[in-house]
């Protein structure tokens, strides 16, 4: 019979093995989700990423889930996933990517104040990000136009981006495959693929 003080020696390897199997399952779900995402099967990718997020709730699984939801125009659910990704992000760059896409999800829902705040938070984490600066300027401009129509001028409306006022149509996708950029703007693709290439 094991002495009570030796129970931890017996159970520790069991817990370690369970954690390793859970991590392998999440990794497998992420890879399956990546494949489905690349093939345009966004609903299947969503299911894989959701399973990964349930077994290993980290920035990568939530970020990829957000992207799959975003591609299906499920912007509210995507925003929730991006918020979780930003909260669990291991570094400022990852947090900035999640916040950028959070801004895009809010923008698509015409929640311009929330979009503006998300873009500003992204820029605090990655100050030199020209795509986010353009998206912020666009959201601010639209927010100002809407406020002006209502008879008030927004305090942030009409500000120009420090990158020359170029416009980005919020919500397009930057492809991770080959690094080419869509004509539609600057949505950041799946976490695993983005980190394999520079964005």
C-alpha positions in Angstrom: 0.0 0.0 0.0 1.2 3.5 -0.9 2.0 5.8 1.9 -0.2 9.0 1.7 2.9 11.1 1.1 3.7 9.0 -2.0 0.4 9.4 -3.8 1.6 12.4 -5.7 4.4 10.2 -7.2 1.9 7.8 -8.5 -0.7 10.3 -9.9 1.7 12.9 -11.3 2.6 10.7 -14.4 -1.1 9.9 -15.0 -2.0 13.7 -15.0 1.0 14.4 -17.2 0.0 11.7 -19.7 -3.6 13.1 -19.8 -2.3 16.6 -20.4 -0.1 15.5 -23.2 -2.9 13.6 -24.9 -5.1 16.7 -24.6 -2.4 18.8 -26.2 -2.0 16.4 -29.0 -5.7 16.4 -29.7 -5.8 20.2 -29.8 -2.9 20.2 -32.1 -4.6 17.7 -34.4 -7.8 19.8 -34.4 -5.9 22.9 -35.2 -4.1 21.3 -38.2 -7.4 19.9 -39.5 -9.0 23.3 -39.1 -6.1 24.9 -41.0 -6.6 22.5 -43.8 -10.3 23.1 -44.0 -9.8 26.9 -43.8 -7.3 26.8 -46.7 -9.8 24.8 -48.7 -12.6 27.3 -48.0 -14.5 24.9 -45.8 -15.1 27.5 -43.1 -17.8 25.6 -41.2 -15.6 22.5 -40.9 -12.7 24.7 -39.9 -15.0 26.3 -37.2 -15.8 22.9 -35.8 -12.2 21.9 -35.7 -11.1 25.1 -34.1 -13.9 25.0 -31.6 -12.8 21.5 -30.5 -9.2 22.8 -30.2 -10.4 25.7 -28.1 -12.4 23.5 -25.8 -9.5 21.1 -25.1 -6.8 23.8 -25.1 -8.2 27.3 -24.8 -5.3 29.5 -25.9 -4.8 32.5 -28.2 -4.1 30.3 -31.3 -7.3 28.2 -31.1 -9.5 31.3 -30.3 -7.9 33.4 -33.0 -8.4 30.7 -35.7 -11.9 30.1 -34.5 -12.6 33.8 -34.9 -11.3 33.8 -38.4 -13.5 30.8 -39.4 -16.5 32.5 -37.9 -15.6 35.8 -39.6 -15.4 34.1 -43.0 -19.0 32.9 -42.4 -20.1 36.4 -41.6 -20.8 35.4 -37.9 -19.3 38.6 -36.8 -20.6 38.7 -33.2 -19.3 35.2 -32.5 -16.0 36.1 -34.2 -15.7 39.2 -31.9 -16.1 37.0 -28.9 -13.4 34.6 -30.1 -11.0 37.5 -30.9 -11.6 38.9 -27.4 -10.6 35.6 -25.9 -7.5 35.4 -28.2 -6.5 38.9 -27.1 -6.9 38.1 -23.4 -4.8 34.9 -23.7 -2.2 36.3 -26.1 1.4 35.5 -25.0 2.8 38.7 -26.5 2.0 42.1 -27.8 2.2 41.1 -31.5 -0.4 38.3 -31.1 -2.6 40.6 -29.0 -2.4 43.3 -31.8 -3.5 40.8 -34.5 -6.5 39.6 -32.4 -7.5 43.2 -31.6 -7.1 44.2 -35.3 -9.5 41.5 -36.3 -11.8 42.3 -33.3 -12.0 45.8 -34.8 -12.9 44.4 -38.2 -15.7 42.2 -36.6 -17.1 45.3 -34.9 -16.8 47.3 -38.1 -18.8 44.7 -40.1 -21.6 45.0 -37.5 -21.5 48.8 -37.8 -20.3 49.1 -34.2 -17.9 51.9 -35.1 -17.1 53.0 -31.6 -16.1 49.5 -30.6 -14.2 49.1 -33.8 -12.3 52.3 -33.1 -11.4 51.2 -29.6 -10.2 47.8 -30.8 -8.0 49.4 -33.5 -6.6 51.9 -31.0 -5.8 49.0 -28.6 -4.1 47.1 -31.5 -2.0 50.1 -32.3 -0.9 50.4 -28.6 0.4 46.8 -29.0 1.9 47.3 -32.5 2.3 51.1 -33.1 3.8 50.8 -36.6 0.9 48.7 -38.1 -0.1 50.6 -41.2 -3.1 48.3 -42.0 -4.6 48.9 -38.5 -3.9 52.7 -38.8 -5.8 52.8 -42.1 -8.7 50.8 -40.7 -8.8 53.1 -37.7 -8.8 56.2 -40.0 -11.6 54.7 -42.1 -13.7 53.8 -39.0 -13.1 57.3 -37.6 -14.1 58.9 -40.8 -17.3 56.9 -41.1 -18.1 57.6 -37.4 -17.6 61.3 -38.1 -19.8 61.2 -41.2 -22.6 59.4 -39.3 -22.3 61.9 -36.4 -22.4 64.8 -38.7 -25.5 63.5 -40.4 -27.1 63.5 -36.9 -26.2 67.1 -36.3 -23.1 66.4 -34.1 -19.5 66.1 -35.0 -17.6 63.2 -33.4 -14.5 64.1 -31.4 -12.6 61.5 -33.3 -14.3 61.7 -36.7 -12.4 62.7 -39.7 -8.9 62.1 -38.3 -6.4 61.0 -40.9 -4.0 58.2 -40.6 -0.4 59.0 -40.1 0.3 56.8 -43.2 -1.1 59.4 -45.6 -4.8 58.8 -45.4 -4.8 55.7 -47.6 -8.0 53.8 -47.3 -8.4 50.2 -46.5 -11.8 48.5 -46.9 -12.1 46.9 -43.5 -12.8 43.2 -43.6 -10.9 42.0 -46.5 -8.4 39.2 -45.9 -4.7 39.0 -46.2 -3.9 35.6 -47.4 -1.4 33.6 -45.4 -0.6 31.4 -48.4 2.1 33.1 -50.4 1.7 36.4 -48.5 -0.3 38.0 -51.3 -2.8 40.7 -50.3 -6.4 40.8 -51.2 -7.7 43.9 -52.9 -10.3 44.2 -50.1 -8.1 45.2 -47.2 -6.5 43.8 -44.1 -8.1 41.0 -42.2 -5.4 38.7 -40.6 -5.7 35.0 -41.5 -5.2 32.0 -39.3 -2.7 32.2 -36.5 -0.7 29.2 -37.3 -0.2 30.2 -40.9 0.4 33.8 -40.2 3.2 33.0 -37.8 4.7 30.7 -40.5 5.0 33.7 -42.8 5.4 37.4 -42.1 2.2 39.4 -42.4 
